[in-house]
Amino acid sequence: MQHAEHPGGTAMSRLASGAGRPLATGRRLGAGGQAEVLEIRGSHTEVVKRYFPASLNRDPRLPRRLAAMVAHPPRWRDANGHPVLAWPTDLALERGHVVGFVMPRIDTARTVELHAVTNMSTRQEPSMPAWLADFGWRYHVQAALNLAHAVDAVHSLGTVVGDFNERNVRVSQTALVTLLDCDSMQVTDPSTGDVFLCGVGRPEWNPPELAGADWSTTVRAPSSDLFALAIHIYQLLLRGEHPFRGVWTAAGDKPSVPALAARGIWVGAGGQLTARPGRVGLSVLPDHIDALLRQTFGNGATDPARRATARDWITALRRLAGELADCPVDPAHQYPAGLSACPWCASAGTTAVAPPVTVPLPPATAPVTVPTPPAAVTPPTGYPVYTPPPPPAVWPMVIGYQAPRPARTGRIVAWIAAACALLLVTLCLCQPFRLLQSPGDGAKANATTQLGAMRDILRQSSAHRARVIAAVDDVKACRAVGQAAQAFTAAAVARLDFHRRVLQLPLHAVGDGERLRTLLASALQASADADRAFAAWARARISRCTTGSYRTGDFEAAERHSATASAHKASFAQLWNSITPTSWHTTAQTI
C-alpha cells in the first residue's frame, strides 16, 4: 500500500469504492484488534473501515460477507437521516482487492457507550459529557424504544446481532442509538443462502442455549438477540440494575449469571434472588412492561420462541413513553403516571408526591412528541426514529364490491355502472378469494398483507430446503461432511425461527387463517426435527465416513420427521392454493 503524508503528519492512502469512486483516506479516527477506521477526505458523513492484513488472511470469506451486506442492506438510516446501524454501504478496494468497506460516520465525540447511560456511577466520571447529568428517565425510555427499533431493523433481513454487548451501542444526547460493528453480525446472503457467522461474543450477554458455544461453528437464531435486548431494556428502565445480579438468599455460593439465566432465576422470579436493598425495583414498571420481562427471563430461558420480540418491545415502550408523569420536585425525574409518588425521589430519601395526572394512550398511528425537558437538553423529536420497512407488495383483491346505484339523470351512467359491476364480478369468479371472515369486516387490505407475510416465510423456507437436500447428497458421498453438518444446523435454527414467526403472524382477516397457521407451523417443526437428526447423522460421519453405508438410526429418524413434514406441507399447499392467486401457488416440494 502506498502512503502519502496528510497535512498534520497523518498517513493517507488512495482506495476505490466498489462503485469506482476514489476514496482518499486521511487520518486514523480509531483502531481495534482487527481494523482501523479512517476518515475520507472531503466527507463529513462517511468513513472507511480498513482491515489489517492479518484479519483478511484469517477470514478468506470476509470479502463475500461484505459484498452480501452491501448488496442487501436493511433500513439502516431513520427518516431523519440518523444512522441506526453502522452498516457497510460500499466496498473499499485496493488494486481490485477488498480491504475494507465504507460506512456512515458516527460522531463518537457526541455519543456515549450504552453502559455510560445505565451505570449511574460512570456518569460522574470527569471524562463523561455534561449532558449525561440531565439524561432523565424519559430519555431512558426513549433510548430503550430506539434500541428496539434498531434490533427490529437488523432482524428484518434475518441478520443476527450476535455480540450484543453494551460497548457496541452508542447513545446520543437526544436518546438516539446506533449499533456498531455490524460487520461482525451473523449475516445470511439471500441470493445464495450462505451464512456468515458471528465469531465473537461475551458470556454475560448470551442466552442460555448458547452457553459454552463455539462461535466459529455456531449458527445463531434472532431469538438469541432478544435475551440481550431484554437485559439492556431492564438496565435502561431500572437505571443500571441487572436482572441476574441481585442478592442471593439461598444456601451456597451465588451461581454465575449464565447459570442463573439457564435456570430461569432472576430478580423478578422471587425467592432465591432478590433486588439489591435501596434500589428501585420492578414495582416501578407498569404491568405490560413487567409481563414482557417475565416472558423473556422466565419461560424464555428454556424456550427461545417465548421471548418478547423487538416489535413487542416497540409497542410496549411506545405506550410507556406516552404515559409518563413529571416529578414535581426534580425535573430530571419522570415515572409511569399510574404511580402515586416519584420512585427516584423515594430511593434518594426525599418525598415527592405527584398531582393527579391523566395521560391518554397515544393513537396507534400518530407519533408521540416528547414534552420539552430542561433547556440544557435537546428533547427527542418523537418516535419512531427508525421507520420499519413497508409491508411486502400485495396482490390486488376485489371482494365485497357493491355496485353504485344508477343515477337518475341518464341511462349512460347506469349502463357504465352495471358494466363495471359485471366486470368485477367476473374477475372475482375467475380468481376466487376466500380471504375474509366476512365481506363487510373491512379487513381486505389486512388479509393480503397477512398472507404476504406468510408468503415471505415460505420463500425463505424453500431456500433452506434446497440446501438441506444438497447437504444430504454431500454426506452420502462423504463430501464436505463438516460443512453439511453446519448447513443442517443452520436450517434447523432457521426453521425454528420461521415456526416462531408463523405462530406470531396476525391472521385474523384470513378466513382459514388458523388452519393455515397450524398446518405450516406443524410442517416447520417437523422439518426442524429432521434437520437436527440430519445434523447428528452428519457429525457422526465426519471422522468415519464410507460411501454406500449411510443408513443409521439418526438418518432413519430424519426420514421419519421428513415424512411427517411432507404430509403437513401437502395439506397446507392444498389449502393455500385454494385461497391465493395462481402466481402464489406452492407445493409440498417447495416449502
N, C-alpha and C positions, 0 to 999 in steps of 0.2 A: 504493500500500500504506500503510495506517495503522499507525503505530508508537506504542507506549506505553513509558514508561521502566520497565524492570525494576529492582528493588532492586539496587543496586550499579552503576547507571549504564548498563546494557546495554539494547539495544533489544529490544522484544518485539512480535511480530505474531501475529494470530489467523488461522489457516488451518483447513481442514477436510480430513479424510481422504476418500478415495473412498467409504468406507462411511458417511460422515456424522458421524464422530467429531470433535469440536472438537480442534484442535491449537494449544495456546497455546505458542508458541516463545519461548525465553528467550535466554540469552547465546550468542554465537558460540563454537563449540568448535574450529573450523578453517576454512580457506578455501583455494581454489586459483584457477586461471585461469578456471574455468567456473562454480563454485558455492561455496556456503558450507554448513557443517554447523552446525545449531542444536540446542540441547537442547530437549526437550519438557518443559515444567514439570510436575512431579509424576511423571515417569517416569525410572527409572534403567536401563531396558533398551532404549529406543528414542530415535532422533534423527530430525531432518528434514534432508535434503539439498535445499537450495533453489538453483535455478539463477539466475544473473544474467540480466537481460532480454536482453543481447546473445547469450547462449548459446541462449536459447529462439528468438530471431529467426534465428540461423544454422541451426538444425536444426528445421524445422517437423514432422518425423516423430518428434521426441523424445517427445511425449505418447503416441503409438501404441506406441513401443518400450517405454515404462514400463508401459503398460497390459498389453501382452503378457507382460512379466516378472512382473507382479503376478498375472495370471490363470494363469500356467503356471510355478510355481516348482519348482526341484529340491529335493532334501532338503538344505536349506541349514543346518540345525542338527543336531548329532550327538545320540546317545542320552542324553547327559548335559546337554544344553541349550547346549553351546558353539556359537557361530555360526561355522561353517566358511566361509560366504560372507556378505559384507555385502550381501545381496540385498534388493531393494525388496519390502517386504511390503504396502504400500498407497500410493496416490497422495496427494499433497499439493495441495490445490486452494485457489485464492483467487478468490472471485467466480465459481466454476464452471470456472475455467481451471486446467490443470495447470501448476504452477510448481516441482514437485519430487516427492519421494517420502519415505516413512517407511522406515527400515531399522534393523537391530539396532545398538545402541550398542557400539562396540569400545573397550575400555579401552586407549588408546594409552599411558597412563602406566605400565602394567604389561606392555607388549609392546614389541618392537623390530622394526625392519625386517629382512628376511632377511639383508641384507649385514652387519648388525652381528653376526650369528651366525657367518657364514662367514669374515669378514675378521678375522684374529687381531689385527691392529694396531688396528682400530676398537674392539675390546673394551677396550683400555687407555685410551681417551679418558675424561676426567673426567665427561663427560655420560652415559656408559653406566651402566646399573644394575649393582649389585654382584653380582647373581646370575649374570651372564654369565661371571664368573671360574670358576664351578663347573659350567658347562654342558659336561659331558663328552661323549665320543663316543657314549655310549649315547643321549644326548639328540639328537645329530646324526642318528643312525639313526632315532629316533622321529619327529623333525621331518620327515625325508625321507619316511617312511611316511605321516604325516598329510598332507603336501603331495600325495602321490599320491592319497590318498582325496579331497582337495578337488578335484583335477582330474577324477577319475572322477565326482564329483557334478556338475560343470559339463557334462561330456560326456554325461551320462545323458539330457539333453534335446536334444542336438545343438548346444548352445551352445559357443562357442569363446572362450577367454580372450583371445587376440589380443595385447594389450600385456602379456605375461607377464614383466615385469621384477621385479627384487628389491625395489623400493620398494612394490610392490603386494601384498607378502606380509608379514603380521605374525606374529611368533613369540612365544609366551608362555614363562614360566619353566618350565613343565611340558611344553614342546615341542609344545603345541597350535598350529595355524596357522589363519589367516583370510585369505582373498583379498579385497582391497579393489577399489574402482572397478568393481563388477560392471555398472554402467550403461553402461560403455564396451565391454563384451564384445560379440562378434557373436552376435546372438540371432535365432532363427527362430520366428515365430509359428505354432505348429502348427495353429491354426484357419484361417489364411488362406494360409500358406506365405510370407508376407512375410519377407525377410531384412533385418535392421538391422545394418549393417556396423560393424566396429571401426575407427574413423577415426584411430587413433594406433598408434605402435609405435616401438621402438628397434632400430636395425640389428643390434646385437650379440646380440640375443635372437631374431632372425628366422631361420627355416630357409632353406637355400639357395634353394629355389624361390620365395621371396618377396623376394629381394634386389632392391632398387630399385622395389618395388611402389608403386603409387598407392593409398593406403589409402582414398581416397574412392570407389574403384570395385572394390577387390579383395575377392573372396569367399574367406574362409579355410576350410580344412578342419581338423577336430580334430587331424589328424596334425601340423599346424604347431605346436600347443602341445607336442607330445611331444618336439620338439627342445629347446625351452627347459626343459622338465621335466627332461630328462636332464642338462642343464648345471647346473641347480640341485642335483640329487641328487649329481652329481660334486663340486660345491663343498662340499656338506654333508659328504660322506663323506671327502673329502680336505682338509678344513679350509682352504677358500679357494682351492685350486688350480683352474686353469681348463683345460679340455681343449684349447683353441686358443691358449694363451698360454705355451707353453714356450720353450725355447731353439732358435732357428733355426740349423740346421747346414749348410744348402745355400748355394749362391752367390747373391749379390744380396741385396736388402733383404727383410726378412720381410714376407710378404703380410698384408693385414688379416685380422681374424677372419672376416668374411663370405667372403673369398676362400679362406681355408684350409678353412672348412666346406664350401664348394661343391665343393672338390676331394677331400674326404674325408681331409684331412691333419689329424691331431690327435695328441696326445701318445702315445696308445696304439697308433697305427699304426706307430710305429718309423721310423727313417730321418731325414727332414728336420726333424722337430720332436721334441725330447726334453724330459723333465721338468727342471724347474729344479734345480740342484745343492743337496743338503742337504734336499730336501723329500721327504715321504713320497709314494710313487708308487702306481701301480695294483697293485703286488705285494702291498699290504696287503689288497686286496679279494678275497673268495672268487670262485671261478670263475663262479658263477651270476650275480653282480653284474657282473663283468667282461664276460660274454657279452652282457648287455643294453646295456652302453655301446658295445661294438663293433658290435652290431646297429644301434644308432641313429646313431652318428657315422661308421660305415663304409658299409655298404650303404644305410642310411637317409639318407645325404647326398643321394643321387640318386633313391632310391625311397622316398617317404614311407610307403608301405604296409609297409615292413620295420621301421619304428621300434617300439621297445618301447612298449606301451600303458600307461596308468595302472594297469590291473589286472595287467599283467605285473610292474610295479614293486611293487605291493602284495604279491603272492605272494613275490617275491624278498626284499623288505625285512622281511616278517614272519619269514621263515626266518632272515635275518641277525640280527634282534633276539633270536631265541631261541638263538643260538649265540655269544653274547659271553662273553669271559673278562675278569675284573678284573685290572688290573695290581697286582702285589704291592708296588709301591713308591709309586705315585701313585694315590689313589682316584678321581681325575678321569679316569683313563685306562682305556678298555676297547678291546678289539680282537677280531677273529674268533678263536674258540677253536682253530682249526687252526694258528695261528702259534705258534712256539716262544718268542718274546720280544715285549715291548711295542714296537711300531714308533714310538710317540710318544716314549718314553724314548730310543730309539736316535737319533731325529732331533735330540733335545736334547743328545746326548752322554753320556747316562747308560746304565746297564745294568740291565735288569730282566727276568730270566728267569722265566716263569710256571711254576707247578707243573702237572703233568698235569691237564687238565680234560676231562671228558666231559659234553657237553651234548646231550641227546636233542632231536630235532626236535619242535616243538610239534604237538599234534594239529591236524588241519586245521580242526576246528570249534570248538575251545576257545580263548578269549583267553589270551594270554601275559602274565602280570603281571611288570612290570619290577622287579627286586630293588631294595631301598631304597638310594639313594645317600647321600652325606653329609647330615647333619641340616640343613645350611643350605639344602638344595634340596628342594622338594616333588616326590616322584617322580611320573612318569606312572602312571596307574592301570592302564594296559594298552591294548590296541588291539583292534579298530579304534575310533577316536574317532568316525568317521563310519560310520553304518550304511547300506550301499548300499540302493537301493530294492528291494523284494521283486520276485521274478520275475513276469512277467505272469500273470494268471489263466489257468489251463489248463482245457481241457475235460475232462470225466470220461472215463475209459477203462476198459473191462472186458476184461482179457486175462489169460490164464494162470490163470483161476479154477479151483479144484479144489473140487468139492462135498464137504461134510463127510460122513463115514461115518454111517449111521443108528445111533442109539443103540439098545441092546438093550432099553431099558426101556419102549418103546412105539412103536406104529406111527405115531402122530400126528407125532412128531418126525421120523421118517423121511420121512413124506409131505411135511412142510413143507420139509425139506432138498431133496428131489427137485424140488419145485415151484420153489424158489429157483434151483436149478441150471438147470432148463429155461428159466426166465425170463431168466437171464443169458446162456445160450447163444443164445436168440432175439435178445437185444439185440446180441450180437456179430455174428450173421448179418445182421441188418438194417443194421448200420453196420460195415463191415469196417475193421480197423485193421492195417496191415502195418508197425507201428512198431518192433518189437523184432527184433533179430537172432535171438533165441531166447526162447521164452516164459519160460524159467527163469532168465534172466540178471539179474533183479532191477532192470531199468532202466526200467520202465514210467513212473515219475514223471519220470525224466530225459528220456525220449522226448517227452513232452508239453511239458516246459519247453524242450527244444531246438527243437522245431518252433514253439513260441510265440515264441522269439527270432527265428526266420526270418520268421514272420508279421509281426512288428513292422517288419522291414526292407521287406517287401512293401508294407505300408501307407504307409510314408514314401516309397518309390519311386513309388507311384501318384500321390501329390500332386505330385511333380516332373514326372511325365509330363503331367499336365493343364496345368501351367504352360508346359511346352515347346510343347505343341500351340497354346496361346493365343498364345505369343510368335511362332510361325511365321506365324500368321494376321496378327499385327500387322506383321511385316516385309513380308509380301506386299502389305499395304495401305499401306505406308510410314507406319505409325502407331507413335509411341513406339519408334523403332528402337533408340535407345541403351539404353532400359530393357529391351528384348527381348534385346539382346546380353548385358546383365548377367544376365538370367534364364537364358540358355543357359549362361553360365559357372558360375553358382551350381548349376545342375542337374548339370553335368559334375563339379564338385567333390564334390557330394553323392553322385553315383553311384559315384565312385571310392572314397569313404569307405564306402558300402554294400558295394562289392566287397571292400574290406579286411575289413570286419566278417564278411561271408559266409565268407571264407577262414579266419577265426579261430573260427567257430562250432564248438562241440563237437557232433558229430552221431553219435557212436559208438553211441548207443542206438537210432538210426533205421535200419531195415533197408536202405533205399535212400538213406541219408544222403549218401554220397559222390557218387552220381549227381545228387541234388538240388543239392548244392553246386556241382558242375561246371556244370550247366545254368544255374543262377541267376547264378553268377559270370561265365560267358561272356556272358549276356544283359546284365548290368550293364556289363561292359567295352565291349561294342558300343554300348550306349546312351550311355555317356560319350564314346566316339569320335564318335558322331553329334552329341551336344550341342556338342562342341568345333568340329566342322565348321560347325554352325549358327551358333555364335558368330562364327567368322571370316566367314561369309556376311553376318551382320547388321552387323558392324563395317565391312565394305566398302560397305554401303549407307547408312551414317549420313549421309555428306556428299552422296551422289548416289543418290537413291532414286526410281525411277519405277515406277508400278504396271504390271503386265502383262508385265514383263521381268525376272522374279526368278530364272530358272534360270541358275545359274553353276556353275563347277566345284566350289566349296565346297558349294553346295546339293545337287548330284548325289552328292558324296561322303557328305554327311549322309544322303541317302536310302538309299545302299548300306549304310551302317552300321545304319540303322534296320531295313532288311530282314533283316540278319543277326540283330539283336537280337530281332526278332519271331519268327524261326524258333526261336531258343533259348527264348524265352518260351513258345511254344506247346508245345514238348516238356516244359518244366518244369511248365506248368499241367496237362498230361495226367497226369504222374506225381504231382504234388502232390494233385490231386483224387482220385486213386485210393487215397490213404492218409490222407486227412483227412476230417472230417465235412462235410456239405453246407454248413454255415454258414461254413466256412473256404475254400470253393472260390474259384478265381480264373480269369481268362482272360488271354490274351496282351495284350489291350487294356487291362487294369487294372494291369499291372505297370510 
